[in-house]
Amino acid sequence: MLGRELKLICGNANRELGREISDSLGIELCKTTVGRFNDGEVQVQIHETVRGADVFVIQPTCPPVNDHLMELLIIIDALRRASARSVIVVIPYYGYARQDRKPTGRVPITARLVANLIETAGADRVLTMDLHVGQIQGFFNIPVDNLQADPIFARHYKERHANGNEAVIVSPDVGGTARARRLAERVNLPLAILEKRRSTDGTEVRVVNVIGEVRGKRAILVDDIVSSGMTLIHAAQTLIEHGAIEVSAYCTHGVFSANALENLASSPLKKVVVTNTIFQPLADKSEVVEYIPVGEHLAKTIRRIFEYKSVSSLFPHN
């Protein structure tokens, strides 16, 4: 394998994260044009040779999801036609992940369709972070490394709270218990769970029970995605009603759709900490939102993949 070369390409979805990974690895991003023709079609041109190289494409499929997904597929195709040795797609945020099953009749499983598209385009491997549900890894027939954010959140929490005995980690629903428990174990805090019920017509969700003790404690909600923010807001209101003295949140992916930032600013939430898998300048200016960089985390993993070394030993799961 002498002479193998690692190259980085970044689409338009998160240029800041691409530069962060590039700086951490000490490797310049390939000179690439990812633009639009006059009719709106995606235009991609790679301005340097990638023949025989292992190319990592950095492109979260965040909103506008369809634009960024199409960019990713066309970049992969361009690399294949330029004789890249391998194409590894770095998708820190996997769009369409919440469409992972058929909750009712006559609906698609779009998370699987997206996996098929990425494979068909020519990707050899996927690197992602905190998939909405782990089974999406099984939608691919190529290797998928799904990093978890809890080591990053644990380090952030320990740096800011030397004495955290008065806090409790909270899952906003039963489905997210495993994610919240991983963080609770890393920071040695108790775990609480909010039990929710959906109305028969599916239009209303309400919290019916708080499992665990939150009275007199700082409650820290843990989730993978904050989109509209209403899940966090309703959870925070419930926790305050049950005696929590303060509520904050750790969420891996900050989508912040529609009026999410305004709603969060006027909610009981003191702080919402997210990683920069998705980056929005407006969110960065919000007093409620705090970003944690994950470029170094991803860069270390990219280096491990390139060198055929273990990824799980670098970021062991509890």
C-alpha positions in Angstrom: 0.0 0.0 0.0 3.0 2.3 -0.4 2.2 5.6 -2.0 -1.5 5.7 -0.8 -2.8 9.3 -0.5 -5.6 10.7 1.6 -7.6 13.5 0.1 -10.4 15.7 1.4 -13.3 17.2 -0.5 -16.0 19.3 1.1 -19.5 20.1 -0.4 -21.5 23.2 0.5 -23.4 21.8 3.4 -20.9 22.7 6.1 -17.8 24.4 4.9 -16.8 25.4 8.4 -16.7 21.7 9.5 -14.7 20.8 6.4 -12.1 23.4 7.2 -12.0 22.2 10.8 -11.3 18.6 9.8 -8.7 19.8 7.2 -6.8 21.8 9.9 -6.9 18.9 12.3 -5.5 16.5 9.7 -3.0 19.1 8.3 -4.4 18.3 4.8 -5.7 20.9 2.4 -9.2 20.5 1.0 -9.1 19.6 -2.7 -9.9 22.5 -5.0 -13.4 21.7 -6.1 -16.3 23.6 -7.7 -19.7 22.7 -6.3 -22.2 25.1 -7.8 -25.3 25.4 -9.9 -26.0 25.7 -13.6 -28.5 28.4 -14.7 -31.4 25.9 -14.6 -30.5 24.9 -11.0 -28.8 21.6 -11.7 -25.8 20.8 -9.5 -22.4 21.5 -11.1 -19.3 19.6 -9.8 -15.8 19.8 -11.0 -12.7 18.6 -9.2 -9.7 20.7 -10.1 -6.9 18.4 -9.1 -6.1 14.7 -9.7 -7.6 12.1 -7.3 -6.4 9.1 -9.3 -5.5 6.3 -6.9 -6.3 8.3 -3.8 -8.6 7.5 -0.9 -11.0 10.4 -0.9 -13.1 11.5 2.1 -16.1 13.6 1.1 -17.4 15.8 3.9 -21.1 16.5 3.4 -23.8 16.3 6.0 -27.2 16.0 4.4 -28.8 18.8 6.4 -31.4 21.4 5.2 -31.9 22.0 2.4 -31.6 18.2 2.5 -32.4 17.5 -1.2 -29.8 20.0 -2.5 -27.1 18.7 -0.2 -27.9 15.0 -0.9 -27.8 15.6 -4.6 -24.4 17.4 -4.3 -23.1 14.4 -2.4 -24.2 11.9 -5.0 -22.7 13.9 -7.9 -19.4 14.4 -6.0 -19.2 10.6 -5.5 -19.9 10.0 -9.2 -17.3 12.5 -10.2 -14.7 10.8 -8.0 -15.5 7.4 -9.4 -15.1 8.7 -12.9 -11.8 10.3 -11.9 -10.4 6.9 -10.8 -10.3 7.5 -7.1 -9.1 4.4 -5.3 -11.9 4.6 -2.7 -14.6 7.1 -1.8 -15.5 7.4 1.9 -18.5 9.7 2.6 -18.4 11.6 5.9 -22.1 12.4 6.7 -22.1 13.7 10.2 -25.8 14.4 10.0 -27.8 11.8 8.0 -30.9 13.5 6.5 -34.1 11.4 6.2 -33.0 9.3 9.2 -36.4 9.8 10.9 -38.1 8.0 8.0 -36.7 4.7 9.0 -39.9 2.6 9.2 -43.5 2.4 8.1 -45.6 3.9 11.0 -48.7 3.7 8.8 -49.7 2.3 5.5 -48.6 3.5 2.1 -45.5 5.5 3.2 -41.8 5.0 2.2 -38.8 4.0 4.2 -36.8 6.9 2.9 -33.7 6.3 5.1 -33.2 3.0 3.2 -33.8 4.7 -0.2 -31.0 7.3 0.7 -28.7 4.5 1.6 -29.3 2.8 -1.7 -28.6 6.0 -3.6 -25.3 6.6 -1.8 -24.2 3.0 -2.5 -25.3 3.2 -6.2 -23.4 6.4 -6.7 -20.3 4.5 -5.7 -19.4 5.1 -2.0 -17.2 2.5 -0.4 -17.8 3.4 3.2 -19.8 5.8 5.4 -18.8 7.7 8.5 -21.6 9.3 10.4 -22.5 10.5 13.9 -25.4 9.6 16.2 -27.8 8.1 13.6 -31.4 8.6 14.7 -31.8 4.8 15.0 -28.9 2.3 14.9 -30.6 0.0 12.5 -29.9 2.5 9.6 -26.4 1.0 9.6 -28.1 -2.2 8.4 -29.7 -0.3 5.5 -26.2 -0.2 3.9 -24.3 -3.1 2.3 -21.0 -1.2 2.8 -19.2 -0.5 6.2 -20.8 2.2 8.3 -19.0 3.8 11.3 -21.5 5.5 13.5 -19.7 7.7 16.1 -21.5 8.7 19.3 -21.4 12.1 20.8 -21.6 11.2 24.4 -17.8 11.2 24.9 -17.8 14.8 23.6 -20.8 15.8 25.8 -19.3 14.1 28.9 -16.0 16.1 28.4 -17.9 19.3 28.0 -20.0 18.7 31.1 -17.0 17.8 33.3 -15.1 20.9 32.2 -18.0 23.1 33.3 -19.4 21.3 36.3 -16.7 20.2 38.8 -19.4 19.3 41.3 -22.3 17.8 39.4 -24.0 15.8 42.2 -27.1 18.0 42.1 -27.8 17.2 38.4 -29.8 14.5 36.7 -29.6 13.3 33.1 -33.1 13.0 31.4 -34.3 11.2 28.3 -37.2 13.1 26.7 -38.9 9.8 25.8 -38.5 6.1 26.4 -37.0 5.5 23.0 -34.0 7.7 23.8 -33.2 6.0 27.1 -30.0 4.2 25.8 -28.6 7.5 24.5 -29.2 9.3 27.8 -27.9 6.4 29.9 -24.6 6.4 28.1 -24.0 10.0 29.1 -25.3 9.4 32.6 -22.8 6.6 33.1 -19.9 8.7 31.7 -20.6 11.6 34.1 -21.7 9.4 37.0 -25.2 11.0 37.3 -28.6 9.5 37.9 -31.0 9.0 35.0 -34.7 10.1 34.6 -37.1 9.3 31.8 -40.1 11.1 30.5 -43.0 8.8 29.5 -45.1 10.2 26.7 -48.5 9.3 25.3 -49.8 10.1 21.8 -53.4 10.9 21.2 -55.5 8.4 19.1 -55.4 10.7 16.1 -51.6 11.2 16.4 -51.8 15.0 16.5 -50.9 15.5 20.2 -48.1 14.2 22.4 -48.1 14.8 26.2 -45.9 13.7 29.0 -47.8 11.5 31.5 -45.1 10.4 33.9 -41.6 11.3 35.1 -39.6 8.2 35.9 -36.9 9.2 38.4 -36.2 12.0 40.8 -35.8 15.5 39.4 -37.0 17.7 42.2 -34.4 20.2 43.4 -32.0 19.1 40.6 -30.5 20.6 37.5 -32.1 18.5 34.7 -30.0 17.9 31.6 -32.0 16.6 28.6 -30.2 14.4 26.0 -31.5 13.9 22.4 -30.0 13.3 19.0 -31.9 16.0 17.0 -33.4 19.4 17.8 -35.5 20.5 14.9 -38.6 22.5 15.9 -37.5 22.4 19.5 -41.0 21.5 20.8 -39.9 18.1 22.2 -37.3 19.9 24.4 -39.6 22.8 25.3 -42.4 20.5 26.4 -40.0 18.3 28.3 -38.4 21.4 30.1 -41.9 22.7 31.1 -42.7 19.3 32.6 -39.4 19.0 34.5 -39.9 22.5 36.0 -43.5 21.5 37.0 -42.0 18.5 38.8 -39.5 20.6 40.8 -36.4 20.8 38.6 -34.6 24.0 39.4 -33.0 24.4 36.0 -33.2 22.7 32.6 -30.6 22.5 29.8 -30.0 20.1 26.9 -27.4 18.2 24.9 -28.4 17.5 21.3 -26.0 16.2 18.7 -27.6 17.8 15.6 -29.0 21.3 15.7 -31.4 21.5 12.7 -33.4 24.5 14.2 -36.2 24.5 11.7 -38.8 27.3 11.3 -39.2 29.3 14.5 -37.2 27.0 16.7 -34.6 29.5 17.8 -37.3 32.0 18.9 -39.3 29.3 20.7 -36.2 28.1 22.5 -35.2 31.6 23.6 -38.6 32.1 25.2 -38.7 28.6 26.8 -37.6 27.4 30.3 -34.4 26.0 28.7 -31.3 27.7 30.0 -28.9 26.3 27.4 -29.1 24.0 24.4 -25.6 22.5 23.6 -25.2 21.1 20.1 -22.3 19.9 18.0 -21.4 21.6 14.7 -22.4 18.6 12.5 -24.8 21.2 11.2 -23.9 24.9 11.5 -26.3 27.8 11.3 -24.9 31.4 11.8 -28.2 32.5 13.4 -28.1 29.7 15.9 -24.4 30.6 16.7 -25.6 34.1 17.7 -28.4 32.8 19.9 -27.9 33.2 23.7 -29.5 29.8 24.2 -27.4 27.8 21.8 -23.8 26.7 22.4 -21.8 24.9 19.7 -19.2 22.2 20.5 -16.7 21.5 17.6 -16.5 17.9 16.4 -13.9 18.4 13.6 -11.1 16.9 15.6 -13.2 14.0 16.6 -14.0 13.2 13.0 -10.4 13.9 11.8 -9.0 11.3 14.2 -11.5 8.8 12.9 -10.7 9.6 9.3 -7.0 9.0 10.0 -7.8 5.7 11.7 -9.9 4.5 8.7 -7.2 5.6 6.2 -4.6 3.7 8.2 -6.7 0.6 8.6 -6.8 1.0 12.4 -9.6 0.3 14.9 -12.2 3.0 15.2 -14.0 1.5 18.2 -10.7 1.4 20.2 -10.4 5.2 19.6 -13.9 6.0 20.8 -15.0 2.9 22.9 -18.7 2.4 23.5 -19.8 1.9 27.1 
